[in-house]
Amino acid sequence: MGRPLKNIFFGGTEAGQDNPGIQLSIASAFIPGAPAISSTPIVIIRQVGTGRYQVTDGTYIGVVRLVGTATANPGDANLVVTPYGGGPTELARVVLDRTVKTWSDNVYDWSINAATQVGQANLPFV
């Protein structure tokens, strides 16, 4: 299917600690053990499976999975995908080294550079 994400896109135990500007950012997550849903900033520490990541909001650390709905339950997370051309944002289902598949069943190419053509999308970085 594709290669897993490279470690350069992951952060440390504090938001913005490692690789500033190229850490993938989770839009919202209900980190297990946290009292509520967190939305700023959440960075991925490591990938633990397809669509599953260990993340931190700077206070709490936990494993979450990407979901296509609101982050209502502990362990839910949303990663926003912005397709080129100004279409509506979508939620990521699986992020691979060079492509992202959304819950809308679209597949886009991505990189740290801004999308420049149809079929590409931007992912959020901190």
C-alpha positions in Angstrom: 0.0 0.0 0.0 2.7 2.5 0.9 5.6 3.4 3.2 5.0 4.6 6.7 5.7 8.1 7.7 9.3 9.2 8.2 10.4 10.2 11.7 11.2 13.7 10.6 7.5 14.4 10.6 7.2 13.5 14.3 7.8 15.7 17.3 9.2 15.2 20.8 7.3 15.2 24.1 6.7 19.0 23.8 5.0 20.6 20.9 7.5 22.1 18.5 10.5 20.4 20.2 12.0 18.5 17.2 11.9 19.4 13.5 10.1 22.7 13.8 7.9 23.5 10.8 7.6 19.9 9.5 5.9 18.1 12.4 2.5 16.9 11.4 -0.2 18.4 13.5 -3.4 16.8 14.7 -6.4 19.2 14.6 -8.1 17.7 17.6 -7.7 14.6 19.7 -9.3 13.0 22.8 -6.0 11.7 24.3 -6.7 8.8 26.6 -6.2 10.0 30.2 -6.9 13.7 29.3 -10.0 15.3 30.9 -11.2 16.7 27.6 -10.7 17.0 23.9 -7.5 18.9 23.0 -7.1 21.0 19.9 -3.8 23.0 20.2 -1.2 22.0 19.2 -1.1 18.2 19.1 2.0 16.6 17.5 2.7 13.0 16.6 5.5 11.4 18.6 5.5 8.1 16.7 3.4 5.9 14.4 2.1 2.8 16.1 0.0 1.3 13.3 -2.0 2.2 10.2 -3.9 5.3 11.2 -2.7 5.0 14.8 -0.3 7.4 16.5 1.2 8.2 19.8 0.6 12.0 20.3 1.1 14.7 22.8 -0.5 18.1 23.5 2.4 19.1 25.7 0.7 17.8 28.8 -0.8 14.4 28.0 0.6 11.6 25.9 -1.5 8.8 24.5 -2.3 6.6 21.5 -5.1 7.8 19.2 -6.6 6.7 15.9 -7.7 8.8 13.0 -11.5 8.9 12.7 -13.9 10.4 10.1 -16.2 11.9 12.7 -15.9 14.3 15.6 -13.4 13.4 18.3 -16.0 12.3 20.8 -14.4 9.3 22.5 -11.0 8.7 24.2 -8.5 7.7 21.5 -10.2 9.6 18.6 -8.3 12.1 16.5 -8.7 14.2 13.4 -6.0 15.2 10.9 -7.3 17.8 8.4 -6.4 17.5 4.7 -6.8 20.6 2.5 -7.1 19.6 -1.2 -5.5 21.9 -3.8 -8.0 24.2 -5.5 -10.0 25.4 -2.4 -12.3 22.4 -2.1 -13.7 21.5 1.3 -11.3 20.1 3.8 -11.4 16.4 4.5 -10.3 14.2 7.4 -7.3 11.8 6.9 -7.9 8.1 7.2 -4.3 6.9 6.5 -1.2 9.1 6.1 1.6 7.4 4.2 5.1 8.7 3.2 3.8 10.5 0.1 0.1 10.0 0.0 -2.9 10.5 2.2 -6.2 8.7 2.0 -9.3 10.5 3.4 -12.5 9.2 4.9 -14.1 10.6 1.7 -12.2 7.8 -0.2 -9.9 10.3 -2.0 -6.2 9.8 -2.3 -3.9 12.8 -2.5 -0.1 13.3 -2.9 1.4 15.5 -0.2 4.8 17.0 0.7 6.1 19.7 3.0 5.7 22.1 0.1 2.4 23.7 -0.7 0.1 21.8 -3.1 0.4 23.2 -6.7 -2.0 21.0 -8.7 -5.1 18.9 -8.6 -4.5 15.6 -6.9 -2.3 17.1 -4.3 -3.2 18.3 -0.8 -1.8 20.2 2.1 -1.4 18.7 5.5 -1.0 20.8 8.7 2.5 21.2 10.1 3.8 23.0 13.2 
